[in-house]
Amino acid sequence: MEIVELSAKEPAVRRFIEELWLPYYRELESTVDAFSLADDVDLVAEELPFRVDRLDSEAYRTWIAVDGFTDRTPLAGTDGEFAGYIAAEIDEAPSVFDRPDRLFICDIYVSEPYRGTGLADDLFDRIRNWARDAGCEEFSLDPHVDNDRAIAFYEKLGFERTQYHMVASVDD
């Protein structure tokens, strides 16, 4: 299993969206009550330019675990199986706040056949290295309240609840 950084090249990003991002968000849609994807758009076509732009940023990274990857093959064309991913961005603390820079974990996903193999820990270790290199002293994330499996994993890693993220409709 190799963990490789996703570049902003469209063919690789498209494959990532189709094989990891979309299955992850479909799974969230089926397990988290307050989460749903749009059903009136081509999700891959809509996500592709957004994801490419994000990957062009110095403050954002995505790593993909590929089972059977060889570095002689471009990521988009590898025969290896995309097994999971982790995405994060640097959350710099403004000087008016007394807190360190943090690495905000946007997503972490491991496909079903690879769960329980330690892959999630390996992905997290990759992000830990980037956090150190970027000078971030802490991690943060916002798991969905209904995602018990994810919350249990984060607590196992040492995450603690420090605040609530609340949402309300403007029509309420």
C-alpha positions, -999 to +999 in steps of 0.1 A: +000+000+000+014+034-010+001+067+002+006+094-025-003+130-026-031+139-051-020+165-076-042+191-092-042+172-125-077+166-138-075+129-147-062+120-113-087+142-095-116+128-115-106+093-106-103+103-070-138+118-070-153+088-087-136+061-066-132+077-032-149+111-027-183+101-041-184+067-023-175+085+010-202+112+006-228+086-005-220+067+027-224+098+047-257+104+030-269+070+041-257+072+077-260+109+087-295+123+090-287+159+082-265+152+052-275+148+015-260+154-019-277+173-046-297+151-070-301+175-098-264+180-108-236+158-122-217+155-089-184+145-105-185+174-131-195+199-104-168+187-079-139+185-104-131+222-109-137+229-072-113+201-061-086+211-087-087+247-075-084+236-039-055+213-047-036+242-063-035+259-029-004+257-007-026+253+024-046+223+013-035+186+007-051+153-001-033+119+002-047+088-014-039+052-003-034+031-034-032-007-031-008-019-059+006+015-068+039+018-086+055+052-090+062+045-126+025+049-135+006+082-132-020+081-105-049+084-129-037+054-149-025+031-122-041-004-120-039+000-082-071+002-061-079+035-044-084+023-008-088+055+012-079+092+015-073+120+039-076+157+032-066+187+053-059+224+052-039+247+074-059+269+097-036+298+106-044+315+138-048+353+135-024+372+157-053+385+179-060+349+191-039+331+216-039+297+199-015+278+177-019+272+140-040+240+134-043+215+107-080+211+100-089+176+088-115+180+061-121+143+053-108+109+061-123+078+044-113+042+041-133+020+017-150-011+032-125-038+023-096-019+040-114-010+072-098-025+103-064-029+086-047+001+102-050+022+070-068+050+087-039+053+112-015+053+083-034+081+066-035+100+099+003+096+103+008+111+068-012+142+079+006+144+112+039+147+093+025+175+072+012+193+103+047+192+118+064+204+086+038+232+083+044+243+120+009+233+131+007+223+168-029+210+168-055+192+147-091+201+144-121+185+127-159+187+126-174+152+125-211+149+119-230+143+152-246+111+138-213+096+126-206+074+157-179+053+140-159+084+130-163+100+164-151+068+181-120+067+158-111+104+166-115+099+203-092+068+200-066+092+184-069+116+214-093+142+200-115+159+226-147+178+221-140+215+226-171+232+211-203+225+192-210+234+157-246+243+154-268+250+123-302+265+120-324+275+090-329+312+084-366+305+081-368+292+117 
